C-alpha cells in the first residue's frame, strides 16, 4: 500500500472527509471540523483549521491546533500557582509530551489500520480534546470496526511500556511491589500518571459508545454488521450518544471538570448533527453512513455497499478523545 509522501506545505482540508478524494466532495455536515468544502478541497477558514505543522511521521503530516499549546500553558501555570514547582513540572510533562505522544500513537493506530484495509491516510490533527486521524477507505463495516478499535488498542502496549519503566525505577522486578499510588518520587509518579492516562483512555474510548468517539463508531459499525438498517442505526447512535453526552456534561459539572463539559458538549453537538441529517433522509451526505446509504438515506445493511470506490472513499475523521 503506497503511502502519501509527507508535505509540510500541504493545505489543511478541514472537512468531514479525512483527505481530498478524487471525486467532487458532497457537502458534509459532520464531526468537529464540519466546514463546507468545495470540490477543489478549499475550505472557509473554520475553527478547526487554526493549526500549525508539527512535522510528519511515517509520511503522515502532523498538525497541532493552536489551542493545544494554550491548554498546556494554562494547566502548567495552574500547577505552578500552588507554590510547588514539582507539581507544575509534573503538569507540564503530563499535558505536554506525555499527552502529545499518547494521543499521537493512538491516532497512528487508526492510520496503520486504515493502511491495512487498503485505505488512504491524509493527516493527523492534535487538539485539546484528543486527536483526529483523517483517513479514508472503501471497505465495509467490518473494516470500519477494525479502524475504530485500532486506536484504543494502542493504549495497551503504551501502558505496559510505562509499567516496565516504573518497575525498573522502583525495583519492582526484583521482588518489590509495583503500585499506582503516588509516593512523592517525581520519576515513578510520572510513570504512574502516564499509566493511568492510558488506562483511562482505553476504557473511555472502548466503553463509552458515544458518537463521534471511537466507542460510538464501534457502535455504528457493529449495528451495521448485525444487519440493522442504516437509518435505524443512525437513530440508535443519536439516542445513545445524546444520553451519554448529557451524563458526561453532568459529571463534569458535578466534579467541576471543564474538559468533561467540553467533551460532553462536543458529543451532543455531533449527535444533533447526525439527528438532523438523518431526519432529512440524507445520510448519503454523512461520511460515516454515506457508503451504506443510497441517495435518499437508504436502509440496507453494513456490508452491502455498491457505491463506486471514489464515492466510498468519502469517509470521516477517526478519533476523538484519545
Number of C-alpha atoms within 10 A of each C-alpha: 9 8 13 14 12 17 14 16 8 11 11 25 24 29 31 28 30 27 24 24 20 13 14 15 22 19 16 21 21 25 30 19 19 19 22 21 21 15 15 13 18 15 17 13 13 13 14 20 21 14 18 14 16 14 14 16 13 12 15 22 23 22 23 22 20 17 16 18 15 12 16 20 16 13 18 21 15 15 19 17 12 10 10 10 12 14 16 19 16 19 22 22 16 22 20 18 12 18 20 21 13 23 29 22 19 29 30 23 22 29 28 18 23 26 18 15 19 16 22 24 25 26 27 26 27 24 22 22 18 22 26 29 29 28 27 29 24 23 18 20 26 17 20 25 20 17 27 29 21 20 30 28 19 20 25 13 11 20 21 13 14 20 21 16 17 23 19 14 14 17 13 16 13 9 7 10 10 18 14 14 10 13 10 10 10 14 13 24 17 20 24 22 18 21 22 15 19 26 16 13 22 21 14 18 25 21 13 18 20 30 30 29 26 28 25 23 25 27 24 27 25 18 21 26 18 12 15 19 19 26 23 14 21 25 17 17 23 25 16 17 27 23 14 19 26 16 15 21 24 16 15 18 13 10 10 12 13 12 14 20 21 17 21 24 17 21 28 24 20 22 26 16 18 26 21 15 19 23 14 11 17 20 29 23 25 26 25 27 29 25 29 27 27 20 11 13 22 18 18 17 21 26 18 15 18 12 15 10 14 14 20 22 27 31 25 26 28 28 30 27 20 30
